[in-house]
Amino acid sequence: SDVALISQAGTPCISDPGYHLVRAAVAAGHPVVPLPGPSAIVSAAAASALRVDQFLYLGFLPRAEKARRELLSSVSDMPYTLIFFEAPHRLRRSLRTLSETLGDRQVAIARELTKIHEEIWRGSAQEAIQHFDRVEPRGEFTLVVQRPTAEQVRIWEEDEVYEATVQLVASGLKLSAASREIAQLSQWKRSEVYDLWHRRSQSGS
């Protein structure tokens, strides 16, 4: 017989414990067939009015300020639009942390997507802080944060590029795939990453 996994709202298994059931079904040899449905991630991205051809989904931000700041700092110069969920009682704190770590980027803040009280607010991070200081956050939020400008993206140092490539190759990734991935993150050309790995691997450095 067939069994369906559904949720009260949103897409099962996306920031949701449903993946335990999917993993158990796969381990038991059962086929798992996904059916399209509402996803706050895709819905917010589509309505954000921001460029989302490449985005990084972060799930729910950490509750602790230090961990939240560390996570946002770690992705601050990645050339991707950021998407994450936030609870209403943490939204104001997260907006302040976002502004302090990422700068005053453009954001789209979607509330209660696909539900009766759906709203989407757009503006800068600083404007968002001012807005939600006046308006009590209610419901579940999905935030879309503009990618950094070309001036804000940090170019990796040679040692960083080489060590990251070594780690990916050691994990089993082919050099061509590793070079492509590191090039996207480091702002190096793929050919430069490839040549660096060969040059330093052969020299033993």
Secondary structure as UniProt FT lines:
FT   TURN            12..13
FT   TURN            17..18
FT   HELIX           19..27
FT   TURN            28..29
FT   HELIX           40..47
FT   STRAND          55..60
FT   HELIX           65..74
FT   TURN            75..77
FT   STRAND          81..86
FT   HELIX           88..90
FT   HELIX           91..102
FT   STRAND          106..111
FT   TURN            113..114
FT   TURN            116..117
FT   STRAND          119..124
FT   HELIX           125..134
FT   STRAND          141..145
FT   TURN            150..152
FT   HELIX           158..170
FT   TURN            171..172
FT   HELIX           175..186
FT   HELIX           190..203
//
